[in-house]
Amino acid sequence: MEIKVSNDVKNLSVDVIVINMFEGEKTSQDLANTYAIDRDKFEGKLGQTYLLQTYGQIPAQKILVTGCGKRDEFGENEVRTAVYKSVKKLQQMHAKTAAFDFETGFDYGKSAAIGAMLADYAFDKYKSEKATRVDEIIFGNVLEDSVNAGKSFGNAMKLTRDLANEPAAFATPSKLAEIAQNLEGITTEIYDKDEIERMGMGAFLAVSKGSIQPPKFIHMKYTGKNVKKKIAIIGKGLCFDSGGMDLKPPSSMLTMRDDMSGAACVLGVMSVLKDFNPDVEVHGIIAACENMASGSAYKPGDILTAKNGKTIEVDNTDAEGRLTLADALVYACELGVHEVIDIATLTGACMVALGTSVAGIMGNDDEMMHKIIETGKNLGEKFWQLPMYKEYFNSLKSDIADMKNTGSRYGGASAAGVFLQEFVKDVKWAHIDIAGTAFLEKPESEFIKGATGAGVRTILSYILNS
């Protein structure tokens, strides 16, 4: 789908012109007012649509009236929803060209472009019959720069979703490394197994031992012209998680290709930083591997030594993500950054607590977490701060090592957070658990079934506003 901007959308000969309507108000088209409002009593609630023929009275063949709800409740999130609903309707109509003539009172271009690209998304790479798409969308009454910004956000989400939807046979650690090396405006270092071992990443390396796919430690770096802040973003990179020797049930393995959604998020964010040129130094870090059961796999009861020298008793091989993140966190803290954000499909406990619409967030700096939460609100991503009291560490105590990698089933998300904190030193840090939000079993809100690109909008916006 091609997205453009025009200063004269009313006079374009498109299949459909899309106009907006607020509850209790008229639209910008007399024809729509006559039929939609006066005759059929269309209310204009958010997401509602009304279609009518123009019969040659205007250049467009049809008018699609999209409800925007109450004007005083209309903002960026509502724009995105309204455009998303509109594009989905256009797809049902098999429209190929459409112009949006929204009158909102503010520049809605960024959110509109994101909404259009969310609606356009389909992972149909392996299907013979491809999804129905709109070829061209033209937005009016917006700034081109804001639409371009929205397109970059949309492209970052598309890359993230594609990678998390890809089968594990495609999205291997080596493939993630290859993608990272080919990103424009980014310098990338890839560390192989021997180098990972030399760096003392015993926790990460242990998780990778059961797979024939070699582990890859990926370090991407973007450097702005006038660096004011240094941030590291870490994505959990389990390209497939069988559970290891503590094997998952078969049904729980079906979507475990998505266990690298955090890594995919980091790749998505890093891929578009060049479009914005922020005055920030950003390190994108991924410890990529598979967690498989085999004769060489790590086992319950093993003692692992992380990069910072702390020892970990393996209580459960299916609590592997925190082991890979532990070494990545130590590495990130040694880079001299001001802040570290890690994002991971980490715990089923977080999903049980918060469901599929809200991600958990924990950390050691309330101001930083508050800023991330507020950033997400304006972009349609919800976060809820979970506690990290020291008592949660009690269940992680080990008789033979510094800690175990898992403990009680109660407070599991927080216990994972306090485990990760053991590997954070001298930086502000936030941990985002997207176990529930990264991959949907059925359509929800603005997402079809499958990967959602969780975290991309918030982390990218957070970096741009740092």
Buried (B, 14 or more C-beta within 10 A) or exposed (E): BEBEBBEEBBEBEBBBBBBBBBBEBBBBBEBBBEBBBEEEEBBBEBBBBBBBEBEEEBBBBBBBBBBBBBBEEBEBBBBBBBBBBBBBBBBEBEBBBBBBBBBBEEBBBBBBBBBBBBBBBBBEEEEEEEEEBBEBBBBBBBBEEBBBBBBBBBBBBBBBBBBBBBEBEBBBBBBBBBBBBEBEEBEBEBBBBEEBBEBBBBBBBBBBBBBEBBBBBBBBBBBBEEEEBBBBBBBBBBBBBBBBBBBBEEEBBEBBBBBBBBBBBBBBBBBBBBBBEBEBBBBBBBBBBBBBBEEEBBBBEBBBBBBBEBBBBBBBBBBBBBBBBBBBBBBBBBBEBBBBBBBBBBBBBBBEBBEBEBBBBBBBEEEBBEBBBEBBEBBBBBBEBBEBEEEBBEBBEBEEBBBBBBBEEEBBBBBBBBBBBBBBEEBBBBBBBBBBBBBBEEEBEBBBEBBBBBBBBBBBBBBBEB
